[in-house]
Amino acid sequence: MLDYLNNISIILVGQLKTARTETIEEFLINKTRDLTVVGLMSPYSTYNEARCTTYVNGKKKQQFHLPQFSIGRMKYLIQPLIVISFIFYFFSFSLSIIRLHKRFNLYIGCATFPTLFGIFLKKMQIVDSVIYYCLDYYPTPKNFNFTYFLNIIYRWMDNYCINNSDVIWEISPKIRDAREKYSKKLFKRYSPLIVPMGWNSAISSNIPIAKRDRWSIGFIGTLSDNQGLQMVLKAFPKLLLKFPQLKLHIIGSGPYREQIELLIKNLDLKSSVILHGFIKDENKAFDILKHCMIGIAPWTGDSADNSHYADPGKPKLYALLGLPILLTKYTMIASEIARMGAGIAINYNEIEFIDALDEMISDLSSHQKFLNAVEHFKKLCDADSIFSNAFIETISYRGVH
């Protein structure tokens, strides 16, 4: 059934790095005769690798860079500046289509805004079919502010994409619950295909305990308040009383970085917490992580935390790099990790975090049991299997042509 992909032209549009657009790109390169990737960058990225890349029969034919507006580490007017980033997205996308000057059989939009481009191209008869790959869903903010205004626009765009796309992929079944709760979008009015995000199994690693940094734990992700690092940092002085050599490696950047830096300074953690920032070379970031003992994902789980309605890739990345996972229990994957023994799921609570970390890191024989379970959990993280099943069902039953 996947042979069908080899007879069509596909365009894939989405954010690089944060939305894992590259994972789908890697899956499709050798499975379709004609693939175009328009890769945009997160507004919070501190550098620009936005690009348009075309492949023919698995080989790169051309690539050109695209303009990008980056908020980076700006302190003021962050939310309004996001609007400028999205204007640049539209310009970069339009530039790509003009330069390519071609038609496509299938358009895959990773997230809402990229999907709007695809619907526009379909109305222009440049694209035959559109897949809307919905990666998350944002709860309504508590306060009436600029974010609240952006949320209203996002809801409208999401509904428009649902009504005008040929196929809807959703990263988690909980997105359906969020739509019914916040947008009154009833599930019976559309039929999504659940397509969780995975990682290329080529990054899989399993470094022996003896070669790891014995007292290191790792975190990777966008630094936002819902990631929960503030709780971890506040717990750290207590942890250091028991584990004086404990180190926390934080990889990533984002709007909450200044607050993280302030906490590190005020709690006198500069010698115990290494804030790497965003690491451009993924392999370097992965090398730091896979030498750690565990990976952490302490989402806050409050009403504004969109991880409730997503399938975050962080725990799967940790698993593929050979790390047991310590995470909060507010995502669907948390229960699976706990059930399989690949980690511990806790409430967003300092005491629970300290107790769980103690259980996972203090005794090496206990830690080895977690490592053994991680090897079984890895099977759920393989992008090749996930996307093969998704395309087979899309082609067979969803009417993509």
ChimeraX attribute file (.defattr): number of C-alpha atoms within 10 A of each C-alpha:
attribute: neighborCount
match mode: 1-to-1
recipient: residues
	/A:1	10
	/A:2	14
	/A:3	10
	/A:4	13
	/A:5	21
	/A:6	17
	/A:7	13
	/A:8	16
	/A:9	20
	/A:10	24
	/A:11	22
	/A:12	25
	/A:13	24
	/A:14	26
	/A:15	21
	/A:16	19
	/A:17	17
	/A:18	15
	/A:19	19
	/A:20	17
	/A:21	23
	/A:22	19
	/A:23	18
	/A:24	20
	/A:25	17
	/A:26	15
	/A:27	17
	/A:28	23
	/A:29	21
	/A:30	17
	/A:31	18
	/A:32	21
	/A:33	18
	/A:34	24
	/A:35	28
	/A:36	26
	/A:37	23
	/A:38	26
	/A:39	27
	/A:40	29
	/A:41	25
	/A:42	25
	/A:43	24
	/A:44	21
	/A:45	22
	/A:46	18
	/A:47	15
	/A:48	16
	/A:49	16
	/A:50	20
	/A:51	21
	/A:52	24
	/A:53	19
	/A:54	21
	/A:55	21
	/A:56	16
	/A:57	14
	/A:58	16
	/A:59	13
	/A:60	13
	/A:61	13
	/A:62	11
	/A:63	14
	/A:64	12
	/A:65	16
	/A:66	21
	/A:67	18
	/A:68	24
	/A:69	22
	/A:70	20
	/A:71	22
	/A:72	16
	/A:73	16
	/A:74	12
	/A:75	10
	/A:76	9
	/A:77	10
	/A:78	16
	/A:79	14
	/A:80	12
	/A:81	16
	/A:82	18
	/A:83	14
	/A:84	16
	/A:85	20
	/A:86	18
	/A:87	14
	/A:88	19
	/A:89	26
	/A:90	16
	/A:91	14
	/A:92	21
	/A:93	21
	/A:94	13
	/A:95	14
	/A:96	20
	/A:97	15
	/A:98	9
	/A:99	10
	/A:100	12
	/A:101	8
	/A:102	10
	/A:103	16
	/A:104	19
	/A:105	19
	/A:106	24
	/A:107	28
	/A:108	25
	/A:109	29
	/A:110	23
	/A:111	23
	/A:112	23
	/A:113	19
	/A:114	26
	/A:115	29
	/A:116	21
	/A:117	19
	/A:118	28
	/A:119	25
	/A:120	13
	/A:121	19
	/A:122	21
	/A:123	11
	/A:124	10
	/A:125	12
	/A:126	19
	/A:127	21
	/A:128	19
	/A:129	22
	/A:130	27
	/A:131	24
	/A:132	28
	/A:133	25
	/A:134	24
	/A:135	21
	/A:136	21
	/A:137	26
	/A:138	20
	/A:139	20
	/A:140	20
	/A:141	16
	/A:142	10
	/A:143	8
	/A:144	9
	/A:145	11
	/A:146	13
	/A:147	15
	/A:148	15
	/A:149	12
	/A:150	16
	/A:151	17
	/A:152	13
	/A:153	11
	/A:154	16
	/A:155	19
	/A:156	11
	/A:157	16
	/A:158	21
	/A:159	14
	/A:160	15
	/A:161	28
	/A:162	22
	/A:163	13
	/A:164	19
	/A:165	21
	/A:166	20
	/A:167	23
	/A:168	25
	/A:169	23
	/A:170	24
	/A:171	21
	/A:172	26
	/A:173	17
	/A:174	20
	/A:175	24
	/A:176	19
	/A:177	17
	/A:178	19
	/A:179	20
	/A:180	13
	/A:181	13
	/A:182	13
	/A:183	16
	/A:184	10
	/A:185	16
	/A:186	12
	/A:187	13
	/A:188	8
	/A:189	9
	/A:190	12
	/A:191	14
	/A:192	22
	/A:193	17
	/A:194	18
	/A:195	22
	/A:196	21
	/A:197	25
	/A:198	25
	/A:199	25
	/A:200	18
	/A:201	17
	/A:202	8
	/A:203	12
	/A:204	18
	/A:205	18
	/A:206	16
	/A:207	14
	/A:208	11
	/A:209	15
	/A:210	9
	/A:211	9
	/A:212	15
	/A:213	16
	/A:214	17
	/A:215	16
	/A:216	21
	/A:217	26
	/A:218	24
	/A:219	23
	/A:220	25
	/A:221	17
	/A:222	22
	/A:223	23
	/A:224	18
	/A:225	18
	/A:226	19
	/A:227	21
	/A:228	21
	/A:229	22
	/A:230	19
	/A:231	16
	/A:232	19
	/A:233	19
	/A:234	15
	/A:235	18
	/A:236	23
	/A:237	16
	/A:238	14
	/A:239	19
	/A:240	14
	/A:241	10
	/A:242	11
	/A:243	15
	/A:244	12
	/A:245	13
	/A:246	19
	/A:247	21
	/A:248	22
	/A:249	20
	/A:250	25
	/A:251	21
	/A:252	20
	/A:253	23
	/A:254	22
	/A:255	19
	/A:256	18
	/A:257	18
	/A:258	14
	/A:259	14
	/A:260	19
	/A:261	14
	/A:262	11
	/A:263	17
	/A:264	21
	/A:265	11
	/A:266	10
	/A:267	13
	/A:268	12
	/A:269	19
	/A:270	13
	/A:271	11
	/A:272	18
	/A:273	20
	/A:274	15
	/A:275	18
	/A:276	14
	/A:277	18
	/A:278	21
	/A:279	15
	/A:280	14
	/A:281	8
	/A:282	10
	/A:283	11
	/A:284	10
	/A:285	17
	/A:286	18
	/A:287	12
	/A:288	19
	/A:289	27
	/A:290	25
	/A:291	24
	/A:292	27
	/A:293	24
	/A:294	27
	/A:295	28
	/A:296	28
	/A:297	24
	/A:298	25
	/A:299	24
	/A:300	24
	/A:301	19
	/A:302	12
	/A:303	13
	/A:304	15
	/A:305	20
	/A:306	22
	/A:307	21
	/A:308	25
	/A:309	24
	/A:310	24
	/A:311	25
	/A:312	23
	/A:313	18
	/A:314	18
	/A:315	25
	/A:316	25
	/A:317	25
	/A:318	28
	/A:319	30
	/A:320	27
	/A:321	26
	/A:322	30
	/A:323	30
	/A:324	32
	/A:325	32
	/A:326	26
	/A:327	27
	/A:328	23
	/A:329	22
	/A:330	22
	/A:331	21
	/A:332	17
	/A:333	19
	/A:334	22
	/A:335	16
	/A:336	15
	/A:337	24
	/A:338	18
	/A:339	13
	/A:340	14
	/A:341	20
	/A:342	28
	/A:343	31
	/A:344	24
	/A:345	26
	/A:346	20
	/A:347	16
	/A:348	20
	/A:349	15
	/A:350	17
	/A:351	13
	/A:352	15
	/A:353	25
	/A:354	15
	/A:355	12
	/A:356	17
	/A:357	18
	/A:358	14
	/A:359	14
	/A:360	22
	/A:361	21
	/A:362	14
	/A:363	10
	/A:364	15
	/A:365	11
	/A:366	12
	/A:367	19
	/A:368	16
	/A:369	15
	/A:370	22
	/A:371	25
	/A:372	15
	/A:373	20
	/A:374	26
	/A:375	19
	/A:376	13
	/A:377	21
	/A:378	21
	/A:379	14
	/A:380	17
	/A:381	22
	/A:382	19
	/A:383	21
	/A:384	18
	/A:385	15
	/A:386	17
	/A:387	19
	/A:388	15
	/A:389	13
	/A:390	17
	/A:391	18
	/A:392	16
	/A:393	15
	/A:394	19
	/A:395	15
	/A:396	12
	/A:397	9
	/A:398	16
	/A:399	11
	/A:400	17
	/A:401	13
